[in-house]
């Protein structure tokens, strides 16, 4: 006896992680294309700043420093960051600050 696989409708996801089936998407398209749909009334504008927050000053570019390291050092860096509950970048910034004698950021 052959069993055919169960058909599953694809789910499309928005950036906000809200899933939609193809049927729901078709219904939304039909609603938007209808004559009585007011785009301005139903629109949402999302403004996101470009890039990451500046470490220098608001609105001022913070330079990026890139360095190659042995895999073993990267493993230790990741372990240190995880143990302290901070990002790898934060561990790097703290280490560089300490090395050059700059106060902690």
The first five atom37 places (N, CA, C, CB, O) and aatype in JSON, in Angstrom:
{
  "aatype": [20, 20, 20, 20, 20, 20, 20, 20, 20, 20, 20, 20, 20, 20, 20, 20, 20, 20, 20, 20, 20, 20, 20, 20, 20, 20, 20, 20, 20, 20, 20, 20, 20, 20, 20, 20, 20, 20, 20, 20, 20, 20, 20, 20, 20, 20, 20, 20, 20, 20, 20, 20, 20, 20, 20, 20, 20, 20, 20, 20, 20, 20, 20, 20, 20, 20, 20, 20, 20, 20, 20, 20, 20, 20, 20, 20, 20, 20, 20, 20, 20, 20, 20, 20, 20, 20, 20, 20, 20, 20, 20, 20, 20, 20, 20, 20, 20, 20, 20, 20, 20, 20, 20, 20, 20],
  "atom_mask": [
    [1, 1, 1, 1, 1],
    [1, 1, 1, 1, 1],
    [1, 1, 1, 1, 1],
    [1, 1, 1, 1, 1],
    [1, 1, 1, 1, 1],
    [1, 1, 1, 1, 1],
    [1, 1, 1, 1, 1],
    [1, 1, 1, 1, 1],
    [1, 1, 1, 1, 1],
    [1, 1, 1, 1, 1],
    [1, 1, 1, 1, 1],
    [1, 1, 1, 1, 1],
    [1, 1, 1, 1, 1],
    [1, 1, 1, 1, 1],
    [1, 1, 1, 1, 1],
    [1, 1, 1, 1, 1],
    [1, 1, 1, 1, 1],
    [1, 1, 1, 1, 1],
    [1, 1, 1, 1, 1],
    [1, 1, 1, 1, 1],
    [1, 1, 1, 1, 1],
    [1, 1, 1, 1, 1],
    [1, 1, 1, 1, 1],
    [1, 1, 1, 1, 1],
    [1, 1, 1, 1, 1],
    [1, 1, 1, 1, 1],
    [1, 1, 1, 1, 1],
    [1, 1, 1, 1, 1],
    [1, 1, 1, 1, 1],
    [1, 1, 1, 1, 1],
    [1, 1, 1, 1, 1],
    [1, 1, 1, 1, 1],
    [1, 1, 1, 1, 1],
    [1, 1, 1, 1, 1],
    [1, 1, 1, 1, 1],
    [1, 1, 1, 1, 1],
    [1, 1, 1, 1, 1],
    [1, 1, 1, 1, 1],
    [1, 1, 1, 1, 1],
    [1, 1, 1, 1, 1],
    [1, 1, 1, 1, 1],
    [1, 1, 1, 1, 1],
    [1, 1, 1, 1, 1],
    [1, 1, 1, 1, 1],
    [1, 1, 1, 1, 1],
    [1, 1, 1, 1, 1],
    [1, 1, 1, 1, 1],
    [1, 1, 1, 1, 1],
    [1, 1, 1, 1, 1],
    [1, 1, 1, 1, 1],
    [1, 1, 1, 1, 1],
    [1, 1, 1, 1, 1],
    [1, 1, 1, 1, 1],
    [1, 1, 1, 1, 1],
    [1, 1, 1, 1, 1],
    [1, 1, 1, 1, 1],
    [1, 1, 1, 1, 1],
    [1, 1, 1, 1, 1],
    [1, 1, 1, 1, 1],
    [1, 1, 1, 1, 1],
    [1, 1, 1, 1, 1],
    [1, 1, 1, 1, 1],
    [1, 1, 1, 1, 1],
    [1, 1, 1, 1, 1],
    [1, 1, 1, 1, 1],
    [1, 1, 1, 1, 1],
    [1, 1, 1, 1, 1],
    [1, 1, 1, 1, 1],
    [1, 1, 1, 1, 1],
    [1, 1, 1, 1, 1],
    [1, 1, 1, 1, 1],
    [1, 1, 1, 1, 1],
    [1, 1, 1, 1, 1],
    [1, 1, 1, 1, 1],
    [1, 1, 1, 1, 1],
    [1, 1, 1, 1, 1],
    [1, 1, 1, 1, 1],
    [1, 1, 1, 1, 1],
    [1, 1, 1, 1, 1],
    [1, 1, 1, 1, 1],
    [1, 1, 1, 1, 1],
    [1, 1, 1, 1, 1],
    [1, 1, 1, 1, 1],
    [1, 1, 1, 1, 1],
    [1, 1, 1, 1, 1],
    [1, 1, 1, 1, 1],
    [1, 1, 1, 1, 1],
    [1, 1, 1, 1, 1],
    [1, 1, 1, 1, 1],
    [1, 1, 1, 1, 1],
    [1, 1, 1, 1, 1],
    [1, 1, 1, 1, 1],
    [1, 1, 1, 1, 1],
    [1, 1, 1, 1, 1],
    [1, 1, 1, 1, 1],
    [1, 1, 1, 1, 1],
    [1, 1, 1, 1, 1],
    [1, 1, 1, 1, 1],
    [1, 1, 1, 1, 1],
    [1, 1, 1, 1, 1],
    [1, 1, 1, 1, 1],
    [1, 1, 1, 1, 1],
    [1, 1, 1, 1, 1],
    [1, 1, 1, 1, 1],
    [1, 1, 1, 1, 1]
  ],
  "atom_positions": [
    [[0.84, -1.18, 0.0], [0.0, 0.0, 0.0], [0.88, 1.24, 0.0], [-0.96, 0.0, 1.21], [1.74, 1.39, 0.87]],
    [[0.69, 2.12, -0.97], [1.5, 3.32, -1.1], [0.8, 4.5, -0.43], [1.77, 3.63, -2.59], [-0.39, 4.71, -0.61]],
    [[1.56, 5.25, 0.33], [1.01, 6.42, 1.0], [1.63, 7.66, 0.37], [1.28, 6.38, 2.54], [2.85, 7.83, 0.35]],
    [[0.78, 8.52, -0.14], [1.3, 9.75, -0.72], [1.6, 10.75, 0.39], [0.3, 10.36, -1.75], [0.91, 10.77, 1.41]],
    [[2.64, 11.59, 0.18], [2.97, 12.56, 1.23], [1.85, 13.58, 1.42], [4.29, 13.28, 0.9], [1.16, 13.95, 0.48]],
    [[1.7, 14.01, 2.65], [0.69, 15.01, 2.99], [1.06, 16.34, 2.36], [0.54, 15.15, 4.53], [2.21, 16.78, 2.47]],
    [[0.1, 16.99, 1.72], [0.34, 18.28, 1.11], [0.33, 19.35, 2.2], [-0.72, 18.6, 0.01], [-0.6, 19.43, 3.0]],
    [[1.37, 20.16, 2.23], [1.49, 21.21, 3.23], [1.57, 22.54, 2.49], [2.74, 21.0, 4.15], [2.4, 22.71, 1.6]],
    [[0.71, 23.47, 2.87], [0.75, 24.81, 2.27], [1.98, 25.54, 2.77], [-0.54, 25.61, 2.6], [2.29, 25.5, 3.96]],
    [[2.69, 26.22, 1.86], [3.85, 26.97, 2.32], [3.42, 28.14, 3.19], [4.68, 27.48, 1.13], [2.33, 28.68, 3.02]],
    [[4.27, 28.51, 4.1], [4.01, 29.66, 4.96], [5.05, 30.71, 4.63], [4.04, 29.27, 6.49], [6.25, 30.42, 4.65]],
    [[4.61, 31.91, 4.34], [5.5, 33.03, 4.04], [5.61, 33.86, 5.31], [4.97, 33.88, 2.83], [4.62, 34.08, 6.01]],
    [[6.8, 34.3, 5.61], [7.04, 35.01, 6.86], [7.47, 36.44, 6.59], [8.09, 34.28, 7.69], [8.27, 36.72, 5.7]],
    [[6.93, 37.35, 7.39], [7.31, 38.75, 7.31], [8.52, 38.98, 8.2], [6.13, 39.68, 7.72], [8.86, 38.11, 8.99]],
    [[9.19, 40.14, 8.08], [10.31, 40.44, 8.97], [9.91, 40.41, 10.45], [10.9, 41.79, 8.63], [10.76, 40.18, 11.32]],
    [[8.64, 40.64, 10.72], [8.18, 40.62, 12.11], [7.85, 39.2, 12.56], [6.96, 41.52, 12.28], [7.33, 39.0, 13.65]],
    [[8.16, 38.19, 11.71], [7.96, 36.77, 11.99], [6.49, 36.4, 12.12], [8.68, 36.38, 13.26], [6.14, 35.48, 12.86]],
    [[5.63, 37.09, 11.41], [4.22, 36.74, 11.38], [3.99, 35.91, 10.13], [3.29, 38.01, 11.4], [4.18, 36.4, 9.02]],
    [[3.58, 34.65, 10.3], [3.43, 33.75, 9.16], [2.1, 33.92, 8.45], [3.57, 32.33, 9.61], [1.08, 34.19, 9.09]],
    [[2.11, 33.76, 7.13], [0.91, 33.85, 6.32], [0.86, 32.65, 5.38], [0.86, 35.18, 5.52], [1.89, 32.27, 4.82]],
    [[-0.31, 32.05, 5.21], [-0.48, 31.0, 4.21], [-0.7, 31.67, 2.87], [-1.67, 30.05, 4.58], [-0.96, 32.87, 2.8]],
    [[-0.6, 30.89, 1.79], [-0.83, 31.45, 0.46], [-2.26, 31.97, 0.35], [-0.55, 30.39, -0.62], [-2.49, 32.99, -0.3]],
    [[-3.21, 31.28, 0.96], [-4.62, 31.72, 0.93], [-4.77, 33.1, 1.58], [-5.53, 30.69, 1.65], [-5.46, 33.97, 1.05]],
    [[-4.12, 33.3, 2.73], [-4.19, 34.6, 3.41], [-3.54, 35.7, 2.58], [-3.52, 34.52, 4.79], [-4.04, 36.82, 2.54]],
    [[-2.44, 35.38, 1.92], [-1.78, 36.35, 1.06], [-2.68, 36.73, -0.1], [-0.44, 35.81, 0.55], [-2.79, 37.91, -0.44]],
    [[-3.33, 35.74, -0.72], [-4.25, 36.01, -1.83], [-5.41, 36.9, -1.38], [-4.8, 34.7, -2.4], [-5.83, 37.79, -2.12]],
    [[-5.93, 36.67, -0.17], [-7.01, 37.49, 0.36], [-6.55, 38.93, 0.58], [-7.54, 36.89, 1.68], [-7.28, 39.87, 0.27]],
    [[-5.34, 39.11, 1.1], [-4.8, 40.45, 1.32], [-4.6, 41.18, -0.01], [-3.47, 40.37, 2.08], [-4.9, 42.37, -0.12]],
    [[-4.09, 40.47, -1.01], [-3.9, 41.08, -2.32], [-5.24, 41.52, -2.9], [-3.2, 40.1, -3.28], [-5.35, 42.62, -3.44]],
    [[-6.25, 40.65, -2.8], [-7.58, 41.0, -3.32], [-8.14, 42.23, -2.6], [-8.55, 39.81, -3.15], [-8.74, 43.1, -3.23]],
    [[-7.92, 42.29, -1.28], [-8.41, 43.45, -0.51], [-7.71, 44.73, -0.97], [-8.17, 43.23, 1.0], [-8.36, 45.76, -1.14]],
    [[-6.4, 44.66, -1.16], [-5.63, 45.85, -1.56], [-6.02, 46.29, -2.97], [-4.12, 45.56, -1.49], [-6.07, 47.49, -3.26]],
    [[-6.28, 45.32, -3.84], [-6.62, 45.64, -5.23], [-8.07, 46.11, -5.39], [-6.38, 44.44, -6.11], [-8.44, 46.59, -6.46]],
    [[-8.88, 45.98, -4.35], [-10.27, 46.4, -4.46], [-10.36, 47.92, -4.54], [-11.1, 45.88, -3.26], [-9.46, 48.63, -4.08]],
    [[-11.45, 48.41, -5.14], [-11.62, 49.85, -5.35], [-11.79, 50.64, -4.06], [-12.81, 50.09, -6.24], [-11.48, 51.83, -4.02]],
    [[-12.28, 50.0, -3.0], [-12.56, 50.74, -1.77], [-11.41, 50.68, -0.75], [-13.82, 50.21, -1.14], [-11.6, 51.07, 0.41]],
    [[-10.25, 50.2, -1.15], [-9.11, 50.12, -0.24], [-8.36, 51.45, -0.22], [-8.16, 48.96, -0.64], [-7.96, 51.94, -1.28]],
    [[-8.17, 52.03, 0.95], [-7.46, 53.3, 1.09], [-6.04, 53.02, 1.56], [-8.2, 54.25, 2.09], [-5.8, 52.74, 2.73]],
    [[-5.12, 53.1, 0.63], [-3.73, 52.77, 0.93], [-3.14, 53.66, 2.03], [-2.89, 52.89, -0.33], [-2.44, 53.17, 2.91]],
    [[-3.43, 54.96, 1.97], [-2.9, 55.86, 3.0], [-3.44, 55.56, 4.38], [-3.21, 57.3, 2.64], [-2.72, 55.66, 5.37]],
    [[-4.71, 55.18, 4.45], [-5.33, 54.88, 5.74], [-4.79, 53.58, 6.33], [-6.84, 54.79, 5.59], [-4.7, 53.45, 7.55]],
    [[-4.43, 52.63, 5.48], [-4.01, 51.31, 5.94], [-2.5, 51.08, 5.9], [-4.68, 50.27, 5.11], [-2.03, 49.98, 6.19]],
    [[-1.74, 52.1, 5.55], [-0.3, 51.91, 5.42], [0.41, 52.13, 6.75], [0.27, 52.85, 4.36], [-0.07, 52.83, 7.63]],
    [[1.56, 51.5, 6.85], [2.43, 51.65, 8.02], [3.81, 51.99, 7.5], [2.45, 50.35, 8.93], [4.34, 51.29, 6.64]],
    [[4.4, 53.05, 8.01], [5.74, 53.42, 7.59], [6.72, 53.02, 8.7], [5.84, 54.94, 7.28], [6.55, 53.38, 9.86]],
    [[7.72, 52.27, 8.3], [8.75, 51.85, 9.25], [10.05, 52.51, 8.83], [8.89, 50.28, 9.32], [10.52, 52.31, 7.71]],
    [[10.63, 53.3, 9.72], [11.89, 53.96, 9.43], [12.93, 53.33, 10.35], [11.79, 55.51, 9.64], [12.83, 53.39, 11.57]],
    [[13.92, 52.74, 9.72], [14.99, 52.11, 10.47], [16.29, 52.84, 10.15], [15.1, 50.6, 10.14], [16.58, 53.11, 8.99]],
    [[17.07, 53.14, 11.18], [18.36, 53.79, 10.91], [19.29, 52.81, 10.2], [19.0, 54.3, 12.22], [19.23, 51.6, 10.44]],
    [[20.14, 53.33, 9.34], [21.1, 52.49, 8.65], [22.26, 52.14, 9.57], [21.62, 53.18, 7.38], [22.73, 52.98, 10.34]],
    [[22.7, 50.91, 9.5], [23.88, 50.49, 10.24], [23.66, 50.38, 11.73], [24.99, 51.43, 9.98], [22.54, 50.42, 12.23]],
    [[24.75, 50.24, 12.42], [24.72, 50.1, 13.87], [24.85, 51.45, 14.55], [25.83, 49.15, 14.35], [25.24, 52.44, 13.94]],
    [[24.53, 51.45, 15.84], [24.65, 52.68, 16.63], [26.12, 53.1, 16.69], [24.06, 52.48, 18.07], [26.99, 52.25, 16.86]],
    [[26.37, 54.37, 16.56], [27.74, 54.89, 16.59], [28.35, 54.72, 17.97], [27.76, 56.37, 16.17], [27.7, 54.95, 18.99]],
    [[29.62, 54.3, 17.99], [30.36, 54.22, 19.24], [31.15, 55.5, 19.49], [31.31, 53.01, 19.22], [31.66, 55.72, 20.59]],
    [[31.23, 56.34, 18.47], [31.98, 57.59, 18.56], [31.12, 58.69, 19.15], [32.51, 58.01, 17.19], [31.44, 59.25, 20.19]],
    [[30.02, 59.0, 18.47], [29.06, 60.02, 18.9], [27.83, 59.87, 18.01], [29.67, 61.49, 18.82], [27.94, 59.36, 16.89]],
    [[26.67, 60.3, 18.47], [25.48, 60.19, 17.63], [25.69, 60.82, 16.26], [24.28, 60.84, 18.33], [26.13, 61.97, 16.16]],
    [[25.39, 60.07, 15.22], [25.52, 60.58, 13.87], [26.92, 60.59, 13.31], [24.98, 61.93, 13.82], [27.14, 61.04, 12.18]],
    [[27.9, 60.09, 14.08], [29.29, 60.07, 13.64], [29.7, 58.63, 13.37], [30.23, 60.73, 14.7], [29.45, 57.75, 14.19]],
    [[30.32, 58.39, 12.21], [30.75, 57.05, 11.82], [31.79, 56.5, 12.8], [31.31, 57.06, 10.4], [32.74, 57.2, 13.16]],
    [[31.62, 55.25, 13.22], [32.63, 54.57, 14.03], [33.44, 53.65, 13.11], [31.97, 53.77, 15.2], [32.85, 52.81, 12.43]],
    [[34.76, 53.79, 13.09], [35.58, 52.97, 12.2], [35.51, 51.49, 12.56], [37.02, 53.44, 12.24], [35.26, 51.12, 13.71]],
    [[35.73, 50.65, 11.55], [35.74, 49.19, 11.73], [37.17, 48.72, 11.64], [34.83, 48.48, 10.67], [37.89, 49.09, 10.71]],
    [[37.61, 47.89, 12.59], [38.95, 47.31, 12.58], [38.79, 45.81, 12.37], [39.73, 47.63, 13.91], [38.05, 45.15, 13.1]],
    [[39.47, 45.29, 11.37], [39.37, 43.86, 11.05], [40.74, 43.23, 11.21], [38.82, 43.64, 9.61], [41.73, 43.77, 10.72]],
    [[40.81, 42.08, 11.88], [42.08, 41.41, 12.15], [41.93, 39.91, 11.97], [42.58, 41.73, 13.57], [40.94, 39.33, 12.41]],
    [[42.9, 39.29, 11.32], [42.92, 37.83, 11.21], [43.58, 37.26, 12.46], [43.69, 37.37, 9.91], [44.57, 37.78, 12.96]],
    [[42.99, 36.17, 12.97], [43.53, 35.51, 14.16], [43.49, 34.0, 13.95], [42.71, 35.92, 15.45], [42.73, 33.5, 13.12]],
    [[44.33, 33.25, 14.7], [44.24, 31.8, 14.62], [42.88, 31.32, 15.13], [45.4, 31.14, 15.43], [42.26, 31.96, 15.98]],
    [[42.42, 30.18, 14.61], [41.12, 29.64, 15.0], [41.04, 29.42, 16.51], [40.86, 28.32, 14.27], [39.98, 29.62, 17.11]],
    [[42.15, 29.0, 17.13], [42.14, 28.74, 18.57], [41.88, 30.02, 19.36], [43.47, 28.11, 19.01], [41.19, 29.99, 20.38]],
    [[42.43, 31.15, 18.89], [42.21, 32.42, 19.57], [40.75, 32.86, 19.42], [43.16, 33.51, 19.02], [40.15, 33.37, 20.36]],
    [[40.19, 32.66, 18.24], [38.78, 33.0, 18.03], [37.89, 32.15, 18.94], [38.39, 32.79, 16.55], [36.93, 32.66, 19.5]],
    [[38.21, 30.87, 19.08], [37.43, 30.01, 19.98], [37.48, 30.53, 21.41], [37.95, 28.57, 19.93], [36.46, 30.55, 22.1]],
    [[38.67, 30.96, 21.87], [38.79, 31.49, 23.23], [38.03, 32.81, 23.36], [40.27, 31.7, 23.59], [37.42, 33.08, 24.39]],
    [[38.09, 33.63, 22.31], [37.37, 34.91, 22.31], [35.87, 34.69, 22.43], [37.69, 35.71, 21.03], [35.21, 35.35, 23.22]],
    [[35.33, 33.75, 21.65], [33.9, 33.44, 21.71], [33.51, 32.89, 23.07], [33.53, 32.45, 20.61], [32.46, 33.23, 23.61]],
    [[34.36, 32.03, 23.62], [34.07, 31.45, 24.94], [34.06, 32.53, 26.01], [35.11, 30.37, 25.3], [33.2, 32.52, 26.89]],
    [[35.0, 33.46, 25.94], [35.06, 34.55, 26.92], [33.82, 35.43, 26.82], [36.33, 35.4, 26.7], [33.22, 35.79, 27.83]],
    [[33.44, 35.76, 25.58], [32.25, 36.59, 25.37], [31.01, 35.89, 25.92], [32.07, 36.91, 23.87], [30.19, 36.51, 26.6]],
    [[30.87, 34.61, 25.63], [29.7, 33.87, 26.11], [29.68, 33.79, 27.63], [29.69, 32.46, 25.51], [28.62, 33.93, 28.25]],
    [[30.85, 33.56, 28.24], [30.89, 33.44, 29.71], [30.54, 34.76, 30.4], [32.29, 32.98, 30.16], [30.01, 34.75, 31.51]],
    [[30.84, 35.89, 29.74], [30.53, 37.19, 30.32], [29.18, 37.73, 29.86], [31.62, 38.17, 29.96], [28.73, 38.77, 30.34]],
    [[28.55, 37.03, 28.92], [27.25, 37.47, 28.43], [27.32, 38.73, 27.59], [26.32, 37.7, 29.59], [26.4, 39.55, 27.6]],
    [[28.42, 38.9, 26.85], [28.59, 40.07, 26.0], [28.98, 39.61, 24.59], [29.66, 41.04, 26.58], [29.25, 38.43, 24.38]],
    [[29.0, 40.54, 23.65], [29.35, 40.2, 22.28], [30.86, 40.04, 22.11], [28.82, 41.26, 21.31], [31.65, 40.55, 22.91]],
    [[31.24, 39.32, 21.06], [32.65, 39.18, 20.72], [33.25, 40.56, 20.46], [32.83, 38.26, 19.49], [34.38, 40.83, 20.86]],
    [[32.49, 41.43, 19.8], [32.98, 42.78, 19.53], [33.27, 43.55, 20.81], [31.95, 43.56, 18.7], [34.26, 44.28, 20.88]],
    [[32.42, 43.37, 21.82], [32.64, 44.07, 23.09], [33.91, 43.57, 23.77], [31.43, 43.88, 24.03], [34.66, 44.36, 24.34]],
    [[34.17, 42.26, 23.72], [35.42, 41.72, 24.28], [36.61, 42.32, 23.55], [35.45, 40.16, 24.18], [37.6, 42.7, 24.18]],
    [[36.52, 42.42, 22.22], [37.61, 43.0, 21.44], [37.82, 44.47, 21.8], [37.31, 42.85, 19.94], [38.96, 44.9, 21.97]],
    [[36.75, 45.23, 21.92], [36.89, 46.65, 22.27], [37.54, 46.81, 23.64], [35.51, 47.33, 22.26], [38.42, 47.65, 23.83]],
    [[37.1, 45.99, 24.6], [37.68, 46.09, 25.95], [39.16, 45.73, 25.94], [36.93, 45.16, 26.93], [39.97, 46.39, 26.6]],
    [[39.53, 44.68, 25.2], [40.93, 44.26, 25.13], [41.79, 45.34, 24.49], [41.06, 42.94, 24.35], [42.89, 45.63, 24.97]],
    [[41.31, 45.93, 23.39], [42.06, 47.0, 22.73], [42.19, 48.23, 23.63], [41.39, 47.38, 21.41], [43.26, 48.83, 23.71]],
    [[41.11, 48.59, 24.31], [41.16, 49.74, 25.22], [42.19, 49.53, 26.3], [39.79, 49.98, 25.85], [42.96, 50.44, 26.62]],
    [[42.2, 48.33, 26.87], [43.17, 48.02, 27.94], [44.59, 48.05, 27.38], [42.86, 46.64, 28.57], [45.5, 48.57, 28.03]],
    [[44.78, 47.5, 26.21], [46.13, 47.43, 25.62], [46.72, 48.79, 25.35], [46.09, 46.64, 24.33], [47.9, 49.02, 25.61]],
    [[45.91, 49.71, 24.83], [46.44, 51.05, 24.51], [46.32, 52.02, 25.68], [45.71, 51.61, 23.3], [46.7, 53.18, 25.54]],
    [[45.8, 51.57, 26.82], [45.7, 52.42, 27.99], [44.58, 53.44, 27.92], [46.98, 53.13, 28.19], [44.66, 54.49, 28.55]],
    [[43.56, 53.14, 27.16], [42.4, 54.04, 27.03], [41.35, 53.62, 28.05], [41.79, 54.01, 25.56], [41.17, 52.42, 28.28]],
    [[40.68, 54.57, 28.67], [39.62, 54.22, 29.62], [38.55, 53.34, 28.94], [38.97, 55.49, 30.2], [38.31, 53.45, 27.74]],
    [[37.94, 52.49, 29.71], [36.87, 51.62, 29.18], [35.79, 52.46, 28.5], [36.25, 50.76, 30.32], [35.42, 53.54, 28.97]],
    [[35.32, 51.95, 27.38], [34.29, 52.65, 26.62], [32.94, 52.48, 27.25], [34.25, 52.15, 25.19], [31.94, 53.0, 26.75]]
  ]
}
